[in-house]
Every structure is written in C-alpha cells, then in structure tokens.
Amino acid sequence: MTPFMESGGVDESSLKRLVDHVIDGGLQGIYSCGNAGERPYLTLTERKRIAEATVAQADRRVPVFIHAGAGDLKATLELSRYAESIGADGIGIAAPSVLRRAQEQMEFYISVASSVSDDFPVYLYSISRERAGHLNAEHCERLARQCRNVIGIQYSHTDFARMQKYKKINGRDFGVLTDLDYLFSAFSVAGCDGVISGNAMIIREHYAVIWNAVQRRDYELASKCQRRANILNDRMSDSDRISAFKVLLREEGVIRTSRTRRLAGKMTAAQEQALIRDMKQLNYKSVILM
C-alpha cells in the first residue's frame, strides 16, 4: 500500500512506519507496489523511490519483492533492473493485458527474466481469468527451464489441482503464492507457499497465526483463525478495500492520511466512521477463534 500526503505526493515517513508495522506484526515478507499500492496511479520515478525506501527500511529483516510489471516492456525492464540494483530480494512481473496469447506472454517473461541476473528471483503472474491464454504449468515449466531465475508464480484461481501442477515444476521446487485471502489456510495446507495480501497489513496477527498453525500441522487452529479472518475481511470489503486499509491504518497512527489517487472508491466521513466503529466492535486486533 502506498501512503500519500494531503498534497498528493508519496508520504515516505508513513511508508517507513508501514514497513515496520508489517514486520513487527509477524508477517514474513513485503511485496511493494502491487495492486493495493495503487500501482497504475504512480509514476515510474515514484515506483522506484517507493521500492528503494521499502528495501532500505526493511533492512533485510524480511524479504522484499518489488512488483515490476508495467504497461510496456521498456518500463518493466527498467523497473526490474532497478529493483535488483537497490538490493531487493526479487521481483514479480505481470505481462501487459494486451498480450492475450500464452506464447506472447512467455516471450515477455523471457525478456524480463533475461534482463536481470540469473540468480535474481522472478515470480510470474496467473491472475487474469478472462485471458484466452493463461500460463499453465507446462508453460511455466518451459520458462523455468529457459530462465533459472523464474522460481514461482502468483496464482489467483480457486483450482487446487492446477495449483498443485505448478508445485511439481522444478522437482517440486516451484513457488506458488495465492492472493485469495479467504482460502489462505486451505491453499497452504495443499502446498501453497504463502499469500500476497493487503488485508494482512490490518489483521497481521491472524495471518501469522494461520501460517504458523499450518506449519505445525495444527489444521484445526488454522481453520478457526481463517473463519475469524474472513469475517474481518468481509467487513473491510464492504467498503472500497484500499480506502478501508488506509482509514484503519490512519486510525492506528501508522499513516498520516487516508488519501488515495483513485477516483472511484473514496469513502465519505460517515462511511469511515462506520468502518472504524464496526471493526472495533469486532475487536479486530485480537485473535478470537471461531
């Protein structure tokens, strides 16, 4: 998520506090400039500065991956190389939406992966449900063979069987990260390597409990905490999700304003007050098993 000042510029002081907030809450990684970061509304210069500030503030306490995808290959290459130069732990890249065929997407990914060091980790995306040519496991296996730094994929579908096919790539050493918050525990039990989540900034403790419970094979605890997290996430989703994040983080004193650059989704003062009231009534900062 990208904090902004009232003037509209990126608020680096709030960004640094947000990095500490995430790490102190027990989360195990940071993914900068993803969808919750309002990426389409940032300039290339701003994305570079956000990436640099995030890497510096994290200071190797947790891995930091940078979303380097952009609307064209040139910008994606520039962001990818920059992420490596500042010491990020890797990048995530999504092929531009105009590349609808799988072969076109593969050529794009090969160009990007080849532009950075062959030991600099690259995650692919499988997020667009409407594309005719999504990257299936066979495509990803070919990419991983050609570019050994292609080590995983962000997977946004509910098909567990397809997810497990991805996991078999590279002798079962291919990373798969979901972004489906409501299925985090189920995907983790099935072999997924984690979740990319904006919601986790708000209910950090719940995500940490779910992950740690799965690692201990305490599936009952993971399931109970997942049900609780889903209730909280549903309330945040009743409003515009990104605005809800910012309102709650502002209320906690992590960021200074709830300003967004998106024209749609801005919450009214009454909506903000209702969200804060409801989340407090739900005692959202406490892990209560359901």
C-alpha positions as CSV (number, residue, x, y, z in Angstrom):
1,M,0.0,0.0,0.0
2,T,1.2,3.5,-0.9
3,P,0.6,6.3,1.7
4,F,0.0,9.7,0.3
5,M,0.3,13.2,1.8
6,E,-2.7,15.6,1.6
7,S,-0.8,17.4,-1.1
8,G,-0.9,14.2,-3.1
9,G,2.7,13.2,-3.0
10,V,4.1,9.9,-1.7
11,D,4.4,10.1,2.1
12,E,7.8,8.4,2.7
13,S,7.7,8.8,6.5
14,S,4.4,7.0,6.7
15,L,5.7,4.4,4.3
16,K,8.6,3.7,6.6
17,R,6.3,3.3,9.6
18,L,4.1,0.9,7.5
19,V,7.1,-1.3,6.8
20,D,7.9,-1.5,10.5
21,H,4.2,-2.1,11.2
22,V,4.1,-5.1,8.9
23,I,7.4,-6.6,10.2
24,D,6.6,-6.1,13.8
25,G,3.2,-7.8,13.3
26,G,4.9,-11.1,12.4
27,L,4.5,-11.0,8.7
28,Q,7.3,-12.7,6.8
29,G,7.7,-10.6,3.7
30,I,6.8,-7.4,1.9
31,Y,5.5,-7.1,-1.7
32,S,5.9,-3.4,-2.8
33,C,3.9,-1.6,-5.5
34,G,1.3,-4.4,-6.0
35,N,-2.4,-3.8,-6.7
36,A,-3.0,-2.5,-3.2
37,G,-0.2,0.0,-3.7
38,E,-2.2,1.8,-6.4
39,R,0.4,1.0,-8.9
40,P,-1.4,2.3,-12.0
41,Y,-1.5,5.7,-10.5
42,L,2.2,6.0,-9.7
43,T,4.9,7.4,-12.0
44,L,8.0,5.4,-12.8
45,T,10.1,7.7,-10.6
46,E,7.7,7.3,-7.7
47,R,7.7,3.5,-8.0
48,K,11.5,3.5,-7.9
49,R,11.6,5.7,-4.9
50,I,8.9,3.6,-3.1
51,A,10.9,0.4,-3.8
52,E,14.2,2.0,-2.6
53,A,12.6,3.3,0.6
54,T,10.9,0.0,1.3
55,V,14.1,-2.1,0.8
56,A,16.1,0.3,3.0
57,Q,13.6,0.4,5.8
58,A,13.2,-3.4,5.8
59,D,16.9,-3.6,6.2
60,R,17.0,-7.4,5.5
61,R,14.6,-8.2,8.4
62,V,12.2,-9.8,5.9
63,P,12.5,-10.5,2.1
64,V,11.2,-7.6,-0.1
65,F,9.9,-8.3,-3.5
66,I,9.0,-5.5,-5.9
67,H,6.2,-5.6,-8.4
68,A,8.0,-4.5,-11.6
69,G,5.2,-5.1,-14.1
70,A,4.2,-2.1,-16.3
71,G,2.2,-1.4,-19.4
72,D,5.1,-2.0,-21.7
73,L,8.3,-3.9,-21.9
74,K,10.7,-1.0,-21.7
75,A,9.3,0.3,-18.4
76,T,9.1,-3.3,-17.0
77,L,12.8,-3.8,-17.8
78,E,13.8,-0.5,-16.2
79,L,11.9,-1.3,-13.0
80,S,13.2,-4.9,-12.9
81,R,16.8,-3.8,-13.2
82,Y,16.3,-1.0,-10.7
83,A,14.9,-3.5,-8.1
84,E,18.0,-5.6,-8.4
85,S,20.3,-2.6,-8.2
86,I,18.8,-1.5,-4.8
87,G,19.1,-4.9,-3.2
88,A,15.5,-6.2,-3.4
89,D,15.1,-9.9,-2.9
90,G,13.3,-10.4,-6.2
91,I,10.5,-9.2,-8.4
92,G,7.0,-10.0,-9.5
93,I,6.0,-9.3,-13.1
94,A,2.7,-9.4,-14.9
95,A,2.5,-9.4,-18.7
96,P,0.6,-6.4,-20.1
97,S,-3.1,-7.2,-20.6
98,V,-2.8,-6.7,-24.4
99,L,-0.7,-9.9,-24.6
100,R,-3.6,-12.3,-24.6
101,R,-1.9,-15.4,-26.0
102,A,0.3,-17.6,-23.8
103,Q,3.2,-17.5,-26.3
104,E,3.2,-13.7,-26.3
105,Q,3.3,-13.7,-22.5
106,M,6.1,-16.2,-22.5
107,E,8.2,-14.1,-24.8
108,F,7.6,-11.1,-22.5
109,Y,8.6,-13.0,-19.4
110,I,11.7,-14.4,-21.0
111,S,12.8,-10.8,-22.0
112,V,12.3,-9.6,-18.4
113,A,13.9,-12.6,-16.7
114,S,16.9,-12.4,-19.0
115,S,17.4,-8.7,-18.3
116,V,18.4,-9.3,-14.6
117,S,21.0,-11.6,-13.1
118,D,20.2,-15.3,-13.5
119,D,20.2,-15.7,-9.7
120,F,17.8,-12.8,-9.1
121,P,14.4,-14.4,-8.3
122,V,11.4,-13.7,-10.6
123,Y,7.8,-14.5,-9.9
124,L,5.2,-14.8,-12.7
125,Y,1.5,-14.0,-12.6
126,S,-1.5,-16.1,-13.3
127,I,-4.2,-13.6,-12.4
128,S,-6.4,-12.8,-15.4
129,R,-9.4,-15.0,-15.6
130,E,-10.6,-13.5,-18.8
131,R,-7.4,-14.1,-20.8
132,A,-7.7,-16.7,-23.5
133,G,-4.1,-17.9,-23.0
134,H,-3.2,-18.2,-19.3
135,L,0.1,-19.6,-18.3
136,N,-0.5,-23.2,-17.4
137,A,2.1,-25.5,-15.7
138,E,3.6,-26.6,-19.0
139,H,4.3,-23.0,-20.0
140,C,5.8,-22.2,-16.6
141,E,8.0,-25.3,-16.7
142,R,9.4,-24.2,-20.1
143,L,10.0,-20.7,-18.7
144,A,11.8,-22.1,-15.6
145,R,14.0,-24.3,-17.7
146,Q,15.0,-21.5,-20.0
147,C,15.4,-18.9,-17.2
148,R,16.6,-20.4,-14.0
149,N,15.7,-17.3,-12.0
150,V,12.0,-17.9,-12.7
151,I,11.2,-19.6,-9.4
152,G,7.4,-19.2,-8.9
153,I,4.0,-17.7,-9.7
154,Q,1.3,-15.7,-8.1
155,Y,-1.9,-17.7,-8.5
156,S,-5.3,-16.1,-8.3
157,H,-7.6,-19.0,-9.2
158,T,-9.5,-21.4,-6.9
159,D,-8.5,-24.6,-8.8
160,F,-6.4,-26.6,-6.3
161,A,-5.5,-29.2,-8.8
162,R,-3.9,-26.6,-11.1
163,M,-2.1,-25.1,-8.2
164,Q,-0.6,-28.5,-7.4
165,K,0.6,-28.9,-11.0
166,Y,2.6,-25.7,-10.7
167,K,4.1,-27.1,-7.5
168,K,5.5,-30.0,-9.4
169,I,7.7,-27.8,-11.6
170,N,11.5,-27.9,-10.9
171,G,11.1,-31.2,-9.0
172,R,8.5,-29.6,-6.6
173,D,10.7,-26.6,-6.0
174,F,8.5,-24.1,-7.8
175,G,6.9,-21.4,-5.5
176,V,3.2,-20.7,-5.6
177,L,1.7,-17.8,-3.8
178,T,-2.1,-17.3,-3.6
179,D,-3.8,-13.9,-3.3
180,L,-7.1,-15.4,-2.2
181,D,-7.3,-14.3,1.4
182,Y,-10.4,-16.4,2.2
183,L,-8.6,-19.6,1.1
184,F,-5.2,-18.8,2.6
185,S,-5.3,-21.7,5.1
186,A,-6.7,-24.2,2.6
187,F,-4.2,-23.4,-0.1
188,S,-1.4,-23.5,2.5
189,V,-2.4,-27.0,3.6
190,A,-2.5,-28.0,-0.1
191,G,1.2,-26.9,-0.5
192,C,1.0,-23.3,-1.4
193,D,3.9,-21.2,-0.1
194,G,2.0,-18.2,1.3
195,V,-0.4,-15.4,0.5
196,I,0.1,-12.0,-1.1
197,S,-2.3,-9.9,0.9
198,G,-3.2,-6.3,1.5
199,N,-5.6,-7.3,4.2
200,A,-2.7,-8.8,6.2
201,M,-1.5,-5.3,6.9
202,I,-4.6,-4.7,9.0
203,I,-5.1,-8.1,10.8
204,R,-1.4,-9.1,10.9
205,E,-1.7,-11.4,13.9
206,H,-4.4,-13.5,12.2
207,Y,-2.3,-14.2,9.2
208,A,0.7,-15.0,11.3
209,V,-1.4,-17.5,13.4
210,I,-2.8,-19.2,10.3
211,W,0.6,-19.7,8.7
212,N,2.3,-20.9,11.9
213,A,-0.5,-23.3,12.6
214,V,-0.3,-24.8,9.2
215,Q,3.5,-25.2,9.6
216,R,2.9,-27.1,12.9
217,R,0.1,-29.1,11.1
218,D,-2.4,-27.7,13.6
219,Y,-5.1,-27.6,10.9
220,E,-8.0,-27.1,13.4
221,L,-6.4,-23.9,14.7
222,A,-5.7,-22.7,11.2
223,S,-9.3,-23.3,10.1
224,K,-10.7,-21.5,13.2
225,C,-8.5,-18.5,12.7
226,Q,-9.3,-18.4,8.9
227,R,-13.0,-18.2,9.7
228,R,-12.3,-15.2,12.0
229,A,-10.1,-13.5,9.4
230,N,-12.8,-14.0,6.8
231,I,-15.4,-12.1,8.9
232,L,-13.0,-9.2,9.3
233,N,-12.0,-9.2,5.7
234,D,-15.7,-9.3,4.6
235,R,-16.3,-6.1,6.6
236,M,-13.3,-4.4,5.0
237,S,-14.5,-5.5,1.6
238,D,-17.9,-3.9,2.2
239,S,-16.2,-0.6,1.5
240,D,-13.6,0.1,-1.1
241,R,-10.8,-2.3,0.1
242,I,-7.8,0.1,-0.4
243,S,-9.6,3.0,1.2
244,A,-10.6,0.8,4.1
245,F,-6.9,-0.2,4.6
246,K,-5.9,3.4,4.7
247,V,-8.7,4.5,7.0
248,L,-7.8,1.8,9.6
249,L,-4.0,2.4,9.3
250,R,-4.6,6.2,9.8
251,E,-6.7,5.4,12.8
252,E,-3.9,3.3,14.3
253,G,-1.4,6.2,13.6
254,V,0.7,4.2,11.1
255,I,0.0,6.6,8.2
256,R,-1.0,10.2,8.3
257,T,-3.8,10.3,5.8
258,S,-6.3,8.0,4.0
259,R,-5.8,9.8,0.7
260,T,-5.9,7.7,-2.5
261,R,-5.3,8.7,-6.1
262,R,-8.1,6.6,-7.4
263,L,-11.2,8.5,-8.4
264,A,-13.6,5.6,-7.5
265,G,-14.0,4.2,-4.0
266,K,-13.2,7.2,-1.8
267,M,-15.1,6.8,1.4
268,T,-17.3,9.5,2.9
269,A,-16.7,10.6,6.5
270,A,-19.8,8.7,7.6
271,Q,-18.5,5.5,5.9
272,E,-15.1,5.9,7.5
273,Q,-16.7,6.3,11.0
274,A,-18.9,3.2,10.4
275,L,-15.9,1.1,9.3
276,I,-13.8,2.1,12.3
277,R,-16.8,1.5,14.7
278,D,-17.6,-1.9,13.2
279,M,-14.0,-3.1,13.2
280,K,-13.5,-2.0,16.8
281,Q,-16.7,-3.8,17.8
282,L,-15.3,-6.9,16.1
283,N,-12.2,-6.4,18.2
284,Y,-10.2,-6.8,15.0
285,K,-6.8,-6.6,16.6
286,S,-7.4,-9.7,18.8
287,V,-7.2,-13.2,17.5
288,I,-10.5,-14.8,18.5
289,L,-11.0,-18.3,17.4
290,M,-14.3,-19.1,15.7
